Amino acid sequence: MDFSLSVFNLSGCNIAEKQCLIPTLALKSNLSLLRELDLKWNKLENTGVKHLCDLLKDSCCKLERLSLRRCYMTEDGCSALTSALKSNPSHLRELNLSWNKLGDSGVKKLSDLLMNPQFKLEKLDLSYCSITEKQCVILTSALKSNPSHLRELNLSWNRIGNTGVKQLYDVLKDSHCKLERLSLQNCGITDVSSLTQTLTNSKALQFLKDLDLSNNMIGDSKQWLCDVLQDSNCDLRVDEDL
């Protein structure tokens, strides 16, 4: 029977890695119409993700939104995923990899993908991915080389610290950056002075509308940020539950 499926949601369906082969085979016959695939909260692990990669590599695949939140993927699965997307990069606009442990090689491969000018991702969720300061530097370096498409970035609940965050501010300084939402909850940030300088001396406030700094111990530097926002009369909303 013919059908036109554009959105497929299998979140929280207790799909295991071997079972993932079944829906991917079913989708292959209807692949050119599929635009959104949600597999979050399933225990796909690396094997299940690799089955999915066969779809993503297909030239007929025009998937725009993909969620693999908490699918128990590690760096091996992430490397396979990014390799598949690299071979067919032009359609995906939203990618959620939160609650997976990407590791050094996973973050590196993802960064290589983000540098691809054909990859025009607009929303990226990497919250709860155990991303370190060092990995954040690699990631932000990639974003700096291809900054114009990304609109939303979530790095919350990663221990990226002040060093990682300072590198991220360099992305905001880029005149091509049009980031609208940035979430940095519980990232080990203690100083936002670099952020205030970035917002003061760049065009970032023309685009940035939502900044989440909650659960960071930024202390006295909080006032500097408040002063900048008051002086600019901008529309930026800042969450700062400190």
C-alpha positions as CSV (number, residue, x, y, z in Angstrom):
1,M,0.0,0.0,0.0
2,D,1.3,3.5,-0.9
3,F,1.5,6.1,1.8
4,S,3.0,9.5,2.2
5,L,4.8,9.7,5.5
6,S,6.6,13.0,6.3
7,V,6.8,12.8,10.1
8,F,7.7,9.6,12.0
9,N,7.7,9.7,15.8
10,L,8.9,6.5,17.6
11,S,10.2,8.3,20.8
12,G,10.1,6.2,24.0
13,C,9.1,3.0,22.2
14,N,11.6,0.7,23.9
15,I,13.3,0.0,20.5
16,A,16.6,-1.9,20.9
17,E,19.6,-1.8,18.6
18,K,18.6,-4.9,16.6
19,Q,14.9,-3.8,16.3
20,C,16.0,-0.5,14.7
21,L,16.7,-2.3,11.5
22,I,12.9,-3.0,11.0
23,P,11.7,0.6,10.9
24,T,14.7,1.8,8.8
25,L,14.0,-0.9,6.2
26,A,10.3,0.2,6.1
27,L,11.2,3.8,5.7
28,K,13.5,3.1,2.8
29,S,10.6,2.7,0.4
30,N,9.2,6.1,1.4
31,L,12.4,7.9,2.0
32,S,12.1,10.9,-0.3
33,L,9.0,12.1,1.5
34,L,10.3,11.8,5.1
35,R,11.1,15.1,6.7
36,E,11.1,14.5,10.5
37,L,12.3,11.4,12.4
38,D,12.1,11.2,16.2
39,L,13.8,8.2,17.8
40,K,14.6,9.7,21.2
41,W,14.6,7.7,24.4
42,N,15.2,4.4,22.7
43,K,18.2,2.1,23.4
44,L,19.5,2.1,19.9
45,E,23.2,2.1,20.9
46,N,25.8,2.3,18.2
47,T,24.5,-0.7,16.2
48,G,21.0,0.8,15.9
49,V,22.4,4.2,14.9
50,K,24.5,2.6,12.2
51,H,21.3,1.0,10.7
52,L,19.9,4.5,10.6
53,C,23.0,5.7,8.8
54,D,22.1,3.6,5.8
55,L,19.0,5.8,5.3
56,L,20.8,9.1,5.9
57,K,23.5,8.2,3.2
58,D,20.8,7.5,0.6
59,S,20.6,10.3,-2.0
60,C,16.8,10.1,-1.8
61,C,16.9,11.1,1.9
62,K,15.8,14.7,2.5
63,L,15.4,14.5,6.2
64,E,15.2,18.0,7.9
65,R,14.7,17.1,11.6
66,L,16.4,14.3,13.5
67,S,16.2,13.5,17.2
68,L,18.4,10.9,18.8
69,R,18.2,12.2,22.3
70,R,19.3,9.6,24.9
71,C,19.7,6.7,22.5
72,Y,22.8,5.4,24.3
73,M,25.1,6.4,21.5
74,T,28.9,6.7,22.1
75,E,31.7,8.1,20.0
76,D,31.6,5.2,17.6
77,G,28.0,5.7,16.7
78,C,28.5,9.5,16.5
79,S,31.3,9.0,14.0
80,A,29.1,6.8,11.9
81,L,26.3,9.3,12.0
82,T,28.4,12.3,11.1
83,S,30.0,10.3,8.2
84,A,26.6,9.5,6.9
85,L,25.4,13.1,7.1
86,K,28.6,14.3,5.5
87,S,27.8,12.3,2.4
88,N,24.3,13.9,2.1
89,P,24.6,17.2,4.0
90,S,22.3,19.7,2.4
91,H,18.8,19.0,3.9
92,L,19.2,18.6,7.7
93,R,18.1,21.7,9.7
94,E,17.6,20.3,13.2
95,L,19.8,17.8,15.1
96,N,19.3,16.6,18.7
97,L,22.1,14.5,20.1
98,S,21.5,15.3,23.8
99,W,22.2,12.7,26.5
100,N,24.7,10.8,24.5
101,K,28.4,10.4,25.2
102,L,30.0,11.6,22.0
103,G,33.6,11.4,23.3
104,D,36.7,13.1,21.7
105,S,36.4,11.4,18.3
106,G,32.6,12.0,18.1
107,V,33.0,15.7,18.8
108,K,35.8,15.9,16.3
109,K,33.8,14.3,13.6
110,L,30.8,16.4,14.4
111,S,33.0,19.5,14.2
112,D,34.3,18.4,10.8
113,L,30.7,18.2,9.6
114,L,29.8,21.6,11.0
115,M,32.6,23.1,8.9
116,N,31.1,21.8,5.7
117,P,29.6,24.8,3.9
118,Q,26.9,22.5,2.4
119,F,25.7,21.6,6.0
120,K,23.2,24.3,6.9
121,L,22.1,23.2,10.3
122,E,19.9,25.7,12.2
123,K,19.3,24.0,15.5
124,L,21.8,21.9,17.4
125,D,21.2,20.3,20.9
126,L,24.2,18.9,22.6
127,S,23.0,19.2,26.2
128,Y,24.1,16.4,28.7
129,C,26.8,15.1,26.3
130,S,29.7,15.2,28.7
131,I,31.4,17.8,26.5
132,T,34.6,19.1,28.1
133,E,36.4,22.4,27.8
134,K,38.8,21.0,25.3
135,Q,36.1,19.5,23.2
136,C,34.1,22.8,23.3
137,V,37.1,24.6,21.8
138,I,37.2,22.2,18.9
139,L,33.4,22.5,18.4
140,T,33.4,26.3,18.5
141,S,36.3,26.5,16.1
142,A,34.2,24.6,13.6
143,L,31.2,26.9,14.2
144,K,33.4,30.0,13.6
145,S,34.3,28.7,10.1
146,N,30.6,28.3,9.1
147,P,28.5,30.5,11.4
148,S,25.8,32.0,9.2
149,H,23.1,29.3,9.4
150,L,22.9,28.3,13.1
151,R,20.0,29.9,15.0
152,E,19.8,27.8,18.2
153,L,22.6,26.1,20.2
154,N,22.1,24.2,23.4
155,L,25.3,23.2,25.3
156,S,23.6,23.0,28.8
157,W,24.9,20.6,31.5
158,N,28.3,20.2,30.0
159,R,31.4,21.2,32.0
160,I,32.9,23.5,29.4
161,G,34.0,26.1,31.9
162,N,35.2,29.6,31.3
163,T,37.8,28.6,28.6
164,G,35.2,26.8,26.5
165,V,32.7,29.6,26.8
166,K,35.2,32.3,25.8
167,Q,35.8,30.4,22.6
168,L,32.0,30.4,22.0
169,Y,31.9,34.1,22.5
170,D,34.3,34.4,19.5
171,V,31.5,32.9,17.4
172,L,29.1,35.6,18.6
173,K,31.6,38.2,17.5
174,D,31.6,37.1,13.9
175,S,29.5,39.4,11.8
176,H,28.0,36.4,9.9
177,C,26.7,34.9,13.2
178,K,22.9,35.0,13.5
179,L,22.5,32.9,16.6
180,E,19.1,33.7,18.3
181,R,19.0,31.2,21.2
182,L,22.0,30.1,23.3
183,S,21.5,27.8,26.3
184,L,24.5,27.4,28.7
185,Q,22.8,26.0,31.9
186,N,25.1,24.5,34.5
187,C,28.3,24.8,32.3
188,G,30.7,25.7,35.1
189,I,30.8,29.3,34.1
190,T,32.1,31.7,36.8
191,D,32.9,34.8,34.8
192,V,30.8,36.5,32.1
193,S,33.0,39.5,31.6
194,S,34.1,38.2,28.2
195,L,30.4,37.9,27.3
196,T,29.6,41.4,28.2
197,Q,32.6,42.7,26.1
198,T,31.3,40.6,23.2
199,L,27.8,41.9,23.4
200,T,29.1,45.5,23.7
201,N,31.6,45.3,20.8
202,S,29.7,43.2,18.2
203,K,26.5,42.9,16.4
204,A,25.4,39.9,18.4
205,L,22.6,41.7,20.1
206,Q,20.9,42.3,16.8
207,F,20.1,38.6,16.6
208,L,20.4,37.0,20.1
209,K,17.0,36.9,21.8
210,D,17.3,34.2,24.4
211,L,20.4,33.5,26.6
212,D,20.2,30.9,29.4
213,L,22.9,31.1,32.0
214,S,21.0,29.5,34.9
215,N,22.8,27.3,37.4
216,N,26.2,29.0,36.9
217,M,28.0,30.8,39.7
218,I,28.8,34.0,37.9
219,G,28.7,36.1,41.1
220,D,29.6,39.8,40.8
221,S,30.1,39.7,37.0
222,K,26.3,39.2,36.7
223,Q,26.0,43.0,37.3
224,W,28.2,43.8,34.2
225,L,25.9,41.7,32.1
226,C,22.8,43.5,33.4
227,D,24.4,46.9,32.8
228,V,25.1,46.0,29.2
229,L,21.5,44.8,28.6
230,Q,20.0,48.0,30.2
231,D,22.2,50.3,28.1
232,S,21.5,48.5,24.8
233,N,17.7,48.6,25.2
234,C,17.7,45.2,23.4
235,D,15.1,42.5,23.4
236,L,17.4,39.8,24.8
237,R,15.9,37.6,27.5
238,V,18.4,36.2,30.0
239,D,17.6,33.3,32.4
240,E,19.9,33.6,35.3
241,D,18.6,31.6,38.2
242,L,21.7,32.2,40.4
